[in-house]
């Protein structure tokens, strides 16, 4: 954590609290804890959105960490500093006996203002996750640097795994290799998808099975480190690439490039969706946009928001995006950071083939298909 990063985020929260006439907000969701602490974790049970400690930010900019006596020592030793967050500890027995204890403590700290939470935690207390999400969208300098490193490492790991693969392996085996190699780079694969041969066309979200890969393989990861998540997909073939797969991947790359070209600060999700719709039509695959979402903003969630016909979300400068256009049997996916109107792709894999698409004099690169 850096002081500058923390102060920028605290200022954004304070502005939100002033707009909403709130005295403070209690952050308990694991993704919000990671965001405000610059990569810290309050996660113990990772099957839940809730974390084991909470952060209170008041309308005056004061910050507190609330946790029971089990979690407080580690929070202060490994996740954050008591100089940045004043600790408020309580006995775990009290917490079990009174589920509203954290709220009561917040009201003691902020006696004259309404308290909100990020996600629903207490009855009759407003949850403002949708508004807090807006505070997360524009990346700080620290986050941009970390995102670049994450994308570089995730892309390189995928290539290292690919170099070990041979037809005849199961989807489960491929998934295990991906997770293990990512873990060795301090990366967690929060989404791991693998599809062999006909399963690529059958399912848009192919959870790995015992099916054996013979000809074509799709590999997908949403890779998480310090709370940030980068998404990427790769398709490989044993031997010659089928003409139809090549055609569909090139068409998908054209859709991907059209989306990239439409990304400008101030553009809305619905406008980008309209561009994607037209691109699918121009490639001769008009119906495909209805078979899967196209992706959207990324960050501390795999998707902070997804583009759709009614989306009013607004694109920001220094915001991360992961678009995943697909045409049955193929898919293209990378993560990029938007600087002004220039997308910086951060998840490329060294040596993996790329498809070049030009729009209005600009070059856009998308992952192709690798023959091994």
N, C-alpha and C positions, 0 to 999 in steps of 0.2 A: 504494500500500500504506500502511496505517496501522498503527502499533505495536499499538493495541488489537485490531484485526482479526487480526493475526498471532499475538498472544499467546493469544487465545481459541482459535484453531485449533490452535496448538501444545499447549495444555493438553488439548484433546480427544485429540490423538494420544498424548500422554504417558499419559493415563488408559487408552487402549486398550493401549499397550505394557505397562503394569503388569498389566492383566487377563490379557494373553496371555503374560506372563513373557518378554518380548522385550527385547533391548538396544537395538534401533533398527529403523527401517523406511526403505527407500529408495523414494522416489516418482519414477517415471519417466513414467507415463502423462500425456498432455497435459492431460487434465481435472483431474488431481490437482495438477499444477504450477500451473495457473491458479487453482485453489481456494486453495492455501496461500499463493501470492504475491499474492493479491487481484487477479487479472486478468492476471498475466504470462503469457508464452508461451515454451515450449521447443520449439515446433513448427517444423520446417523442411519435412520431408516430411509433408504433411497427409493422405496416404493411409494413414499408419500411426498406431496408438495410441501407440507409443513416441515419446518426445521426444528432443531432442539434448542435454539436460542433465538431471541428476537431483538430487533434494533428499534429504538424509539428516537425519532427526530421531531423536535418541537418547532413551533413557528418562529422562535427566536434563534434557531440554528443549533441548539444544544443537542448532543447525541448521547444515548445511553444504550447499554447492552443488558438485556434482562435474561437471566438463565438460572436454573436451579443449581444447587451446590455440587451436583455431579458434573455439569458441563462448564460452569464458570471458570475453573482453573485452566482447562485446555483452551477455551476461547481466548483468555488473556495471554496465554503462553504461545499459542500457535496461529490464531486467526485474526486477532486485532489487538490494539494497544489501549490500555486504560487512559493514556493521554488523549486519545481520540474519542473513546466511548467510555463514559462513566459507568462502572459496573453496578448493577442492581441484582443482588443474589437473594435467593430464597430457598428454603428447605424443600426437597423433593416431596416430602410427605404433605406439606401444605399445598403444593401444586396438585397432587392427586386428590386431596380432599376438597379443593376449591378450584374448579376449572377457570374461573374468572379472575384468579389472583393476578395474572399479568396486567389485565385491564384495570384492576383496582390500584395497582402500583402506578400505572400510567396516569391515572386520575389524581393520585397524590402529587405526582411531579407536575402535572398540568391541571390545576384545580379549576381554572376559569375558561377553558376552551374545550370544544368537542374533540374527541379522539376518533380517528378512523384507523382501519387496518388495510393491509394490501389485499389479502384474500379473506373470505369469510371465516371469522374466528369466534365471534361472540354475538349473541342475540341482540338485535336492535342497535348494532354498531355498523356504520357504513363501511363497505369495502370498496376501495378506489383503485384496484389493480389496473383497470383500463386507463385511468389518468396517469398513474405512475409509469406505465409502459412508455408514455410519451417522454418521460424524463430519461429513459434508457436509450432511446433511438439514436441520438447523435453520439458517436464514439469520441472519447477523450484521446489525447495523445498517447497516454499509457495503453489504452485499449487497442488503438490502431497498431501499435508495435507488437503487442501480445497476439493480436489476431493474425498479423502477418506471419509470426513465428509458428502459430498453430497451423495455419493453412499450409505453410511450407512443409512442416513436419508431417502433417496428415497426408499430403500429396506424395511425399517421398516414401512414407510407410506403405501406402497402397501399392506403389511401384515395386517395393522390395517384396511384398507378399506375392504380387503377380509373377515375379521372376522365379518363385518357388513352385508355381502351380503346374499341374499336368492333368490332362483329361483322365477321368477315372476316379477323381476325388469327389467326396460328397459335399453338398452345400454346407453341412454342419462342420466338416473339416475346414473348409475355406473360411467360414465365419470364425472358427476358433483361432485360426492363424491371424486373421485381421485383428481380433480383440487382443491377442497376446502381443503382437507387434506394436499396436497402438499403446497398450499399457506400458510397454518398455520405454516409450517416449513420454510417459506421464500423461497419456491421453485416454479418456474413457469413451468408448463407442456407445452412445446412448440410444442410437438406432443402428441396427446391423441387419442388412437385407442381402440375401444371396439367392439368385435364381439360375437354374441350369436349363438350357435348351428351351423346351416348350413352356416352362413356367414363366419365362420372361414375358411372353405374350398373354399368358393367362391371368397374371396378377400384378397389380401396380405396387403392392406392398408385400413382396415375397419373403415371409419369415423363413429362415433356413430349415431345411428338412434333410432326410437321409438320401434324397435323390442324388444320383451320380451325374456328374458333368461329363458330357461326351463331346460336344461341339462348341457351344456358345455359353458364356457365363457373364452374368451381371452382378456386380459387387457395389454395395452402397454402405456408406457410414456417415453418421452425424457425430463428429468428433469433438469432445468437450475437454477443455483445460482452462483452469482459473475461471470457470463459469461460462466462458465464451464457447459457442458451438459453431463449427464449420462443417458444411455438408458437401459431399462429392460422390459421384457415381462413375464407374468404369465398366466397359464391356470388352471382353476378350474372346478370341476365337482360337480353337485348335486347328491350325492349318489355314486354308484359304477362306477369306471372308465372303459369305454369300452375297450375291448382287442385291437381293431384296433388303438385307440387313444394312448394307452400305447405303442404299437409296433412302431408307427410312431414317437412318442416323444423320445423313446429310440434310434431309428435310427438317429434322428436329433441330439441327444446328442453326438452320435459317430462322426458325422460330425463336431460338435462344438469342440470336444476334438482333432480331427485331426488338425483343424485350430489352436487351442491353441498350440499344440505340434510343429507346423510349424513356430510359431512366434519366430524368433531369430533376434537380431539386425543385419542388413545387408541384411535380406531377402527382396525380392521384392513382390509387390502386385500380380504380375503374377504368381510367384512361389507359393504363398499361394492359389491363385485361382486354380492352378493345383492340389494342395493337396486336396482342397475341392471337386473338380471334381471327383477325384479318390475315396474319401470317400463316396460320394453319390452312385457311381457305386458299391462299395463293400457292401453297405447296401441294394442294389436292387432298388434304386430310381435314376437312372442315369439322367433322364430327368428333375428332380426337380431343378437342378441348373439354368436351363434356365427360370424358372418361377419367380425368384426374385433375387435381388442382395444379397450378403452374408454379407454386412457390411464392416467395415474397420476402419481407424483411427478416433478417436474422439477428442474432445477438446472444442474449442469455436464455433464450428459448430457441428450439430448432427453427421455429417461425414466429416472429413477433406479431406479424399479421400476414394474411394471405390475400392476394389480389382476387377480386371477384366483381361481377357486374355492378354491385352497389357499393363497392369499397370507397370510402371517403378518406382513407389514410393518405397522408401526404409524405412524399419522398423528401428526405433531408440530406444535406451535404454531410459527408463523413458518416454515412449510415451503411450498415452491412446488409447484403442481400444474398439469398440462395434461391435461384430459379431452377426448376426441374421439369422443363417441357418434355413430353413423351409422346411418341407415336407407337402404337401397339407393336411390341417386339423390340423397341429401342427407347433410349432415354439419354438426356444430356443434363448434367448437373455440376456446377461449380459454385463457389462462394466468392463474392467480390465486395470491395469497399468502394463506394461512390465518392470521388473527390470532384467537386464542382459538377461537370457533366462527363467525367472520364472514369469508367469503371476499372478498378485495379483488381484483377483476378488473383486470388491468394492461394488457391488450392491445386495449382497445376502439378502434374507428376512428371519429373524429368524423364525424357525419352518416350513419353506416351504420345501417340499421333494426335494431331490437332486438325480441325477443319476450319479453313479460313472463309469467312463471309464478309463481303464488303457492302456497306450501306452508306450512300452519300459521301463516298470518299474515305470512310472510316473502316478500319479492319477490326473484326471481332473473331476471336478464336474460341472454339468449343472442342471438348474431347471427342475423338473419333472412336474407332474400334481397333484394337491391337491384335495382330495375328502372332501367335506364339508357336 
